[in-house]
Amino acid sequence: MTPRTNDTIEISERSGTAFRLSKGDRLIVIDPRGEQVADLLAFNAEDLDEVISSGRTLDYAETIYLTAGHKLYSNRSNVLLTIEEDTVGRHDFLLTPCSTATFDHFYPTLPRHRGCFGNLAAALEPYGIAPDRIPVAFNCFMNVPVDGETGKLRVLPPISKAGDRIVFRAERDLVIGLTACSAPDSNGGTFKPIHYRIEPAG
């Protein structure tokens, strides 16, 4: 189902959704309270085997820090989304969506949660997208610094503040998956909603 355009929609904490985005539409992803990650996936609506690709995108951008002006490529080297605006400037495209296995590995003393992977799988199922087709997501607002000498990754609280946003333009008809992330470290130890809005082309 596609949300009504120009309405601001809330994704409640630790949940996810999926919807269609038409070519030329703008998707505005908003962190309404600050320090909250949103995992984003994009599939070609006409051919679901074509999907957003971390490897292609980082290769062509020649940086892991993607922001306004950068393009998000598919596994077939086609542009799916262009970042038009970005009030944060720090997002992640290295780490995979959190899952029950993530909780077993990093948070063994906490209750298990299906995480963004499970939320995305459930949201994308009506579109015919099976869990094994879920790739690395573009993690809006996620703060993953990399040590230049050792390559060591750290997951720190997002630097996003209340009301910060990132704006994408669809370069073809897409199926989008979007979450309010469920992993404690990614969100500074708390869980908050994510807002989004679709502005139609033209």
SVG drawing of the C-alpha trace seen along z (x, -y; Angstrom):
<svg xmlns="http://www.w3.org/2000/svg" viewBox="-4 -20 51 37">
<polyline fill="none" stroke="black" stroke-width="0.4" points="0.0,0.0 1.2,-3.5 0.7,-6.1 -1.2,-9.3 1.3,-11.9 2.4,-14.8 1.0,-13.1 3.6,-12.6 3.5,-8.9 4.9,-7.5 6.7,-4.2 6.4,-3.2 9.5,-2.2 11.1,1.1 8.8,1.7 8.8,1.4 6.8,0.8 6.9,1.1 5.3,-0.9 5.6,-1.9 7.5,-5.0 7.0,-6.3 9.8,-7.6 10.4,-11.3 8.8,-11.1 10.7,-12.5 10.9,-10.4 11.7,-12.4 12.9,-10.3 12.7,-12.3 14.2,-11.6 11.5,-13.3 13.2,-13.0 16.9,-12.5 19.4,-9.7 17.2,-7.1 18.2,-5.0 16.0,-4.0 17.0,-1.1 16.0,-1.7 15.7,0.8 14.8,0.2 13.8,2.7 12.9,2.1 9.1,2.4 9.2,3.8 11.9,6.4 12.4,7.3 15.7,9.1 17.2,5.6 17.9,4.2 19.9,1.5 23.6,2.4 26.0,1.3 29.0,2.6 28.1,0.9 27.2,-2.4 30.3,-2.6 32.5,-1.6 31.2,-4.4 31.0,-7.0 34.5,-6.2 33.5,-7.0 31.6,-5.3 30.0,-8.6 27.2,-9.2 25.2,-12.5 23.5,-15.0 24.5,-14.6 25.4,-10.9 23.4,-8.2 22.4,-4.8 23.0,-2.2 21.4,1.3 23.2,4.6 22.9,3.9 24.7,0.5 21.5,-1.5 20.7,-4.4 17.6,-3.7 17.7,-6.8 19.5,-10.1 20.1,-11.9 18.8,-15.4 19.0,-16.9 20.7,-15.8 20.8,-17.7 23.0,-15.1 25.7,-14.0 26.5,-10.7 24.7,-7.5 25.9,-3.9 25.9,-1.5 28.2,1.2 26.2,3.1 23.3,5.5 19.9,5.1 19.8,6.3 18.0,9.6 17.4,12.3 20.9,13.5 22.3,10.0 20.7,10.0 22.1,13.4 25.5,12.2 25.7,8.7 23.0,8.6 22.7,12.1 21.3,10.8 18.5,8.9 15.2,10.3 15.5,11.5 13.9,9.3 13.3,10.0 15.0,6.6 15.0,4.7 15.6,7.8 12.4,9.4 10.4,6.2 11.5,5.7 10.8,9.4 7.3,9.1 6.6,5.7 8.0,6.9 6.3,10.3 3.1,8.9 5.2,7.6 6.6,11.1 10.1,10.4 11.4,13.3 13.8,12.8 16.8,14.2 16.5,11.3 17.0,8.7 20.5,7.0 22.5,4.6 20.2,1.6 21.1,-2.1 21.0,-2.9 19.7,-6.5 21.3,-8.4 23.4,-5.5 26.9,-6.5 29.6,-3.9 33.0,-5.4 35.9,-3.4 39.5,-3.5 41.7,-4.5 44.6,-2.4 43.0,0.8 39.7,0.8 37.9,1.3 34.2,0.4 32.3,-1.2 28.6,-1.7 28.0,-5.1 24.8,-7.0 23.5,-8.9 24.5,-12.5 21.0,-13.4 18.9,-15.8 15.2,-16.1 13.7,-17.1 16.8,-16.1 16.0,-14.6 17.4,-13.0 15.6,-13.4 15.7,-10.8 14.5,-11.2 13.3,-8.0 15.0,-7.4 12.5,-4.6 9.4,-3.0 10.4,-1.3 9.3,0.8 10.7,-0.7 11.2,1.0 11.7,-1.3 12.1,-0.7 12.6,-2.4 15.7,-0.4 15.6,2.1 19.2,2.4 20.2,0.7 23.7,-0.5 22.6,-1.9 20.1,-4.3 22.0,-5.4 20.2,-2.9 16.7,-4.0 14.0,-3.3 12.0,-6.0 9.7,-6.4 10.7,-7.4 8.6,-9.7 8.5,-9.8 6.6,-11.7 6.2,-11.3 6.2,-14.3 4.9,-13.5 6.9,-14.2 6.1,-17.5"/>
</svg>
